[in-house]
Amino acid sequence: MLVVVLFVGVPVVNAGLFSLGSTGGLNQALADIGQDTVHGFSFAVYGALLGDPVFRRDLVATLGVTALSTGLTVALAVVVAVVLRLRGGVVGSTLSVLAVVPIFVPVVIASWSVLTFTDGQGFVRSLGAQVGLDLPVWGYTLVAVVFGSVWTSLPFAVLMIAGALQGVPDALVDAARDAGAGTWRVVFRVLLPMAATPLVIATTFTVIGVLGSFTVPYFTGPNAPSMLGVDIAKYFQAYNRPQQSTAMAFVVFAFAAAASVFYIRSTVRANARELATKGAAR
């Protein structure tokens, strides 16, 4: 707890005060060397950011990429987990291996691979040229960022959801089938409801991971609009505006905290049900 307080809690509180205009003490050096520094407690930095059309454009792009990447990641993870749970065999094992392999690939290498796969001289364009098709260039676009985000987020989602579905008793699945339920009904009425908490956890961590990502959008994304993770680094290093970059970080943190509410609620409810079950058993 002491380590968390000293190396996480204190810097976070100090950074929050700096974004609100507290420029003394530990923030003095940044305030002295930074440009456009606001002194005195106020929300002027946040007001200026929200009034900047460039920041609003990047915020919308970040939220859009996060939503699309999360939806695709969770959907693909559910497909892999369901196939592995209901079918198994070579198909299920192959899909699970392909989905989990990215966890062993460094994000930098994965980003470069996505870029060379989608840019003007990449595999997609080259394959299309072989059959006379002029396929679009997705390198250095938000589409490439979505590809990279899904690639890097999929392994964790698959492990969470597949593990949850494997834990659903066979008796429940067999009972549903004996009652006349087809595959789709078994999936949506038995398997997924039983895996609700892991689904929420996978979704929440995917949202948080994509929302604050830097490497994937930095290597594969466009210069404009850019993800807020890239903007934070630019404002701090290239533009020498640490106060604005700190405020951006807290905007990202606010959206991540909003997403984590669902995770906390789901976890609390799951723990409450488990405690209630144990209490009734006693």
C-alpha positions in Angstrom: 0.0 0.0 0.0 2.8 2.4 0.8 4.5 1.7 -2.6 1.2 2.3 -4.4 0.6 5.6 -2.5 4.1 6.9 -3.1 4.6 5.9 -6.7 1.0 6.0 -8.0 -1.2 8.0 -5.7 1.0 11.0 -5.0 2.0 11.5 -8.7 -1.6 11.3 -9.8 -2.8 13.8 -7.3 0.1 16.1 -8.1 -0.5 15.9 -11.8 -4.2 16.6 -11.3 -3.4 19.7 -9.3 -0.9 20.8 -12.0 -3.6 20.5 -14.6 -5.8 22.8 -12.4 -3.1 25.5 -12.1 -1.1 24.4 -9.1 2.4 25.3 -10.3 4.4 25.3 -7.1 6.3 22.7 -5.2 6.9 19.5 -7.3 5.3 21.2 -10.3 7.6 24.2 -10.3 10.1 22.9 -12.8 7.4 21.9 -15.3 5.7 25.3 -14.9 9.0 27.2 -15.5 10.0 25.4 -18.7 6.5 24.7 -20.1 4.7 27.0 -22.5 1.2 28.4 -22.1 1.2 27.5 -18.4 -1.8 28.6 -16.5 -1.1 29.7 -12.9 -3.7 29.8 -10.2 -6.5 27.3 -9.5 -8.9 27.2 -12.4 -10.4 24.9 -15.1 -8.9 27.2 -17.8 -6.7 24.4 -19.3 -9.7 22.0 -19.6 -11.8 24.8 -21.0 -9.2 25.6 -23.7 -8.8 22.0 -24.6 -12.6 21.4 -25.0 -12.8 24.6 -27.0 -10.1 23.5 -29.4 -11.6 21.9 -32.5 -8.5 19.9 -33.1 -8.7 18.3 -29.6 -12.4 17.6 -30.1 -11.7 15.9 -33.4 -9.0 13.7 -31.9 -11.3 12.9 -28.9 -14.1 11.8 -31.3 -11.6 9.7 -33.3 -10.2 8.1 -30.1 -13.7 7.2 -28.8 -14.7 5.9 -32.3 -11.6 3.7 -32.6 -12.1 2.5 -29.1 -15.7 1.6 -29.6 -15.1 -0.2 -32.9 -12.0 -2.0 -31.7 -13.7 -3.2 -28.6 -16.8 -4.4 -30.5 -14.7 -6.4 -33.0 -12.4 -7.8 -30.3 -15.2 -9.0 -28.1 -17.2 -10.4 -31.1 -14.2 -12.3 -32.4 -13.4 -13.6 -28.9 -17.0 -14.8 -28.4 -16.9 -16.6 -31.7 -13.6 -18.4 -30.9 -14.7 -19.2 -27.4 -18.1 -20.6 -28.6 -16.5 -22.7 -31.3 -13.9 -24.0 -28.8 -16.7 -24.8 -26.2 -19.3 -26.4 -28.5 -17.2 -27.9 -31.3 -13.7 -28.2 -30.1 -11.5 -30.5 -32.2 -9.0 -29.2 -34.8 -11.1 -26.2 -35.7 -11.5 -25.0 -32.1 -7.9 -25.6 -31.3 -6.7 -23.8 -34.4 -8.8 -20.8 -33.8 -7.8 -20.6 -30.2 -4.1 -20.8 -31.0 -4.3 -18.2 -33.8 -6.2 -15.9 -31.4 -3.7 -16.3 -28.5 -0.5 -16.1 -30.6 -0.5 -12.2 -30.7 0.1 -12.2 -26.9 3.7 -13.4 -27.6 4.3 -10.8 -30.2 5.7 -7.4 -29.0 3.4 -4.5 -29.7 6.0 -2.7 -31.7 6.5 -5.7 -34.1 2.7 -6.2 -34.3 2.2 -2.5 -35.2 4.9 -2.7 -37.9 3.3 -5.9 -39.3 -0.1 -4.3 -39.5 1.4 -1.3 -41.3 3.2 -3.4 -43.9 0.1 -5.5 -44.3 -2.2 -2.4 -45.1 0.0 0.3 -46.6 0.4 1.1 -50.3 3.0 -1.6 -51.0 1.6 -4.0 -48.5 0.2 -7.5 -48.8 -3.4 -6.4 -49.3 -2.6 -4.1 -52.2 -0.1 -6.6 -53.7 -2.6 -9.4 -53.6 -5.3 -7.3 -55.2 -2.9 -6.2 -57.9 -2.4 -9.9 -58.8 -6.0 -10.2 -59.8 -6.4 -6.7 -61.2 -8.1 -5.1 -58.2 -7.2 -1.6 -56.9 -7.7 -2.2 -53.2 -7.8 0.7 -50.7 -4.7 1.8 -48.8 -5.4 1.5 -45.1 -1.9 2.2 -43.8 -1.6 5.4 -41.8 -5.3 5.5 -41.3 -7.6 4.9 -38.4 -8.6 1.6 -40.1 -5.0 0.4 -39.5 -5.3 1.5 -35.9 -8.4 -0.6 -35.5 -6.6 -3.6 -37.0 -3.7 -3.2 -34.7 -5.9 -2.6 -31.6 -7.9 -5.7 -32.3 -4.8 -7.8 -32.9 -3.2 -6.7 -29.6 -6.4 -6.9 -27.5 -7.8 -10.2 -28.8 -5.6 -12.7 -26.8 -6.7 -11.4 -23.4 -10.4 -11.4 -24.4 -10.2 -14.9 -25.8 -8.6 -16.2 -22.6 -11.2 -14.6 -20.4 -14.3 -15.6 -22.4 -13.1 -19.0 -23.4 -12.2 -19.8 -19.8 -15.6 -18.7 -18.6 -17.4 -20.8 -21.3 -15.4 -23.8 -20.5 -16.6 -23.5 -16.9 -20.3 -23.8 -17.9 -21.4 -27.3 -16.8 -22.2 -29.7 -19.7 -25.4 -30.6 -17.9 -26.8 -27.1 -18.6 -26.0 -27.3 -22.3 -27.4 -30.8 -22.6 -30.6 -29.8 -20.8 -31.1 -26.9 -23.1 -30.6 -29.2 -26.2 -32.9 -31.8 -24.7 -35.5 -29.1 -24.4 -35.3 -28.3 -28.1 -32.9 -25.4 -28.0 -30.7 -24.9 -31.1 -27.1 -23.8 -31.2 -27.9 -20.0 -31.2 -30.3 -20.4 -28.3 -27.8 -22.3 -26.3 -25.2 -19.6 -27.0 -27.4 -16.6 -26.1 -29.6 -18.2 -23.4 -27.1 -20.4 -21.6 -23.4 -19.8 -22.4 -23.2 -16.0 -22.6 -25.4 -15.3 -19.6 -23.2 -17.7 -17.5 -20.1 -15.8 -18.7 -21.5 -12.3 -18.1 -18.9 -11.2 -15.6 -15.9 -12.3 -17.7 -17.5 -10.6 -20.7 -17.7 -7.3 -18.8 -14.1 -7.7 -17.6 -12.8 -8.4 -21.2 -14.8 -5.5 -22.6 -13.7 -3.1 -19.8 -10.0 -3.9 -20.1 -10.2 -3.7 -23.9 -11.7 -0.3 -23.7 -9.1 1.0 -21.3 -6.2 -0.5 -23.3 -7.3 1.0 -26.6 -8.3 4.3 -25.1 -4.9 5.0 -23.8 -2.8 3.2 -26.4 0.3 4.8 -27.9 2.4 2.3 -29.8 -0.3 1.1 -32.3 -1.7 4.5 -33.2 1.8 6.0 -33.3 3.1 3.5 -35.8 0.0 2.8 -37.9 -2.2 5.9 -37.5 -2.5 9.2 -39.4 -1.1 12.5 -38.3 -4.6 13.9 -38.2 -6.8 12.9 -36.6 -4.7 11.1 -34.0 -5.4 9.2 -30.9 -5.2 11.0 -27.6 -2.3 8.8 -26.4 -0.2 10.1 -29.3 -1.4 13.7 -28.6 -0.3 13.5 -25.0 3.2 12.5 -26.0 3.3 15.3 -28.7 2.1 18.0 -26.3 4.6 16.9 -23.6 7.7 16.4 -25.8 7.3 18.2 -29.1 5.2 21.1 -28.1 6.6 21.6 -24.6 3.1 22.0 -23.1 3.2 19.7 -20.1 0.1 21.2 -18.4 -2.0 20.6 -21.5 -0.7 17.0 -21.9 -1.6 16.3 -18.3 -5.1 17.6 -18.7 -5.5 15.3 -21.8 -4.3 12.4 -19.7 -7.0 13.2 -17.1 -9.6 13.4 -19.9 -8.6 9.9 -21.0 -8.6 8.8 -17.4 -12.2 10.1 -17.0 -13.4 7.9 -19.8 -11.5 4.9 -18.6 -12.9 5.4 -15.1 -16.4 5.6 -16.6 -15.8 2.3 -18.4 -14.4 0.7 -15.2 -17.7 1.4 -13.4 -19.3 -1.5 -15.3 -16.5 -3.8 -14.3 -16.7 -2.8 -10.7 -20.5 -3.3 -10.6 -20.3 -6.7 -12.3 -17.6 -7.8 -9.9 -19.4 -6.6 -6.8 -22.6 -8.4 -7.9 -20.7 -11.6 -8.7 -19.0 -11.6 -5.3 -22.3 -10.8 -3.6 -24.0 -13.8 -5.3 -21.1 -16.0 -4.3 -21.2 -14.9 -0.7 -25.0 -15.4 -0.6 -24.6 -18.9 -2.0 -22.0 -19.8 0.5 -24.1 -18.4 3.3 -27.1 -20.4 2.2 -25.0 -23.5 2.0 -23.9 -23.0 5.6 
